[in-house]
Amino acid sequence: MNWQELSALLVLATAMSFTPGPNTTLATALAANQGFRHALPFVCAVPVGWGALLLVCALGLGALVLALPWLGWAVRIGGVAYLLWLASKLTRARQLGEANAELLRVGFWQGVTLQFVNIKAWMLALAIVGGWIAGRADATQRLVLVVPIMLGFAFASNCCYALVGSALRTWLIGPNGDGQRLVWFNRGMAVVLLVTALWMLVL
């Protein structure tokens, strides 16, 4: 892979990884409600799940999804249903701290699974496989180079969003400690998830 191809890959990875999406929204919301430590399992799950998705796309599953429209729609419907469920959880999250952990719990394996119903993750994986890996004589070497780069971006972007959410915790408590700012913050995050769900349906 020459430096022009690598530069293009880094630009794509930056644009897709750091723009808001289901993963970054959840990382922010989890850290804001429960603290960075509680968001860390999800932050670590995203690169693991996305890396697995990238690998199965490189092995041909992505072509199967493109060839079978019903399978693509199954991914979308599953992702939309999960995002709607998470949005409903966020609208009911009204308190900071451990009491809220049971209501808004998105663990490691849920984070891994989310990648397989995240249409944004599929789009990025298919774009990378089609543009940088598939049909190349050195496809295996390219895959070995691309995977750790993309895992690094997936971790870094969600970690940054989680740090922002964690930094907001004191402000979200509010001057009176009534948590009204948190309620509106969670509603805002829920709206982002709803908009993402609608985008997944019309894409």
N, C-alpha and C positions, 0 to 999 in steps of 0.2 A: 504494500500500500504506500503510495507516494504521499508527499506532504500536502499536496492539494486535496487529495481524497480525505486525508486525516483532518485537515482544517475544516472541510465541509461537514464531516461527521461531528466535530466538536461544536460547530455552530448549530447544527440540528439538535444535538443532545442538549445544549444550553437552552435553546428556545423551547423545546418540548418538556424538558425536566423542570424548569423554573417558572413556567407559566402555570396559573392555577388549574387544578384538576381535582378529581376525587381524592387522590393520595395526599396532595399538599393541603387540601381543605381539612381532611381528617387529622393530619399531623398537627395542624394549627389548633383545631378544636380540642383534641385530646390533651395537648400540652397546656392549653389555656384553662381547661376544666380540672385537670388532675396533676399537672406538673410535667416537666420534661422527662423525669424518670419513668413515669407511667406511659408516656408516649413512645419511649425508646423501643419497646418490642415491635410496635407497628412500623417505626422508622426503619428498623433492621429488616422487617419482613418484606418491605417493598422491593429492595434490590434482589432478595432471594426469589420472590415470586416472579418479578419481572425478568430476571436472568433465566429462570426456568422457561418462561414464555418465549423469550428470544431463542433459546435452544430448540424448543419444539417447532418454532417457526422455521428455523434453519434446517430442521430435519424433514420439513414438508407439510407440517400441520397447517401452516398459514395458507399454503396453496389450496388445501382442502377446504378451509373456511371460505376462501374466495370462490371456489368452484361450486360450493353448495350454499346457495342463498339462505336456506332454512337454518343452516348451522350458524351463519353469521347473525341472523335474527335471534336465534336462541341465546347467543352471547349477549346481544344488546338487551333483550328482555330480562335476562338474569341480572345484568348490571344495573338496569333501571330499577328493578324490584329491590335490589340490595341498597341502592342509593336512597330510594324512597323510605326504606326501613330505617336507615341511618339518619335521614332528615327528621323522621318522627321522633327518634331518640333524642336528637339535639333540641328539638322544640320543647321537650319535657325536662331537659337538664337545667336546673335552676340554682344549684349550689356548688360551690367549689369544694374540693377535697375528697376524702375517702368515701363519704356518704353517696357521692355521685358515681363512684367507680362501677357499681353494679349496673346502673342505668346506661352508662356510656362506656361499655367495655368492648374494645376491638383489639383482640390479642394478636399474637404472632401468626398463627395459622389462618386466622380470618384475613389478616393483611396479605398473606401469600395468596389465598384464594381470590381475593378481590382483584388481583392483577389479571386473572383469566376471564373476568367479566367486565373489565375496564377497556372500553373501546379505544380510548386514547393510547393505552399501553399496546393494544393490538396494532393500531395504526403505526406507531413508532417502530415496533418490532418488524412489521411487514416492510416498512420503508427502508430500514437498515438492511434487512436480509436481501431485499430486491436491489438496493443501490450499491451495497458494499460487499456482499458475500456470495449470493447465488450466481452460479454460472462462471465463477472465476476459477482459474487453474490453481490458485493458492487459497481456496475457500477455507480450508481448515485453519491455516495460519492466520487468515483474516479474522475468523471467528475467535480464535485464541486471543487476538489483540483487541477486538471490539468488545467482547463480553466484560472484561474487567473495567474498561473505560466507562461503559454504560452503567455498570453496577456502582461505580464511584459517583457518577452523576445522580443516579437514583437516590443513593444514600445522602449525598451532600444537599440536594434540593429539599428533601423532606426533613432533614435535620435542621436546615436553616429556617424552614417554616415552623417547625416545632419550637425552636429557640424564640422565634417571634411570639408565638402563642404563650410560651412560658413567661416571657418578659411582660406580657399584658396582664398577668394574673393580679398583681397589686392594683392596677388601675380598674380592672373589672370588678373588684370587690366594692369599689366606690367609696366616697367620703363617709357615707353612713353605714357602710358594711351591709347594705341591704341586697346586694347582688343584682340590682336592676340592670346595670350595664352588662352583666354576664347574660341575663335573659335575652337582651337585644343582640348581643354578640352571637349567641347560639342560634337565634332566629336568622341572623344574617348568614351564618355558615350553612344553615339548613336551606336557605334560599339559593346559595351557591350550588349546593348538591342538587336541588330541584332543577336549576337551570342546566346543570351538567347532564342530568337525566334526560331532559327535553332535547338537548343537543345530541345525545346518543341516539335518540329515536329518529331524528330528522336527518342525521348525517348520511 
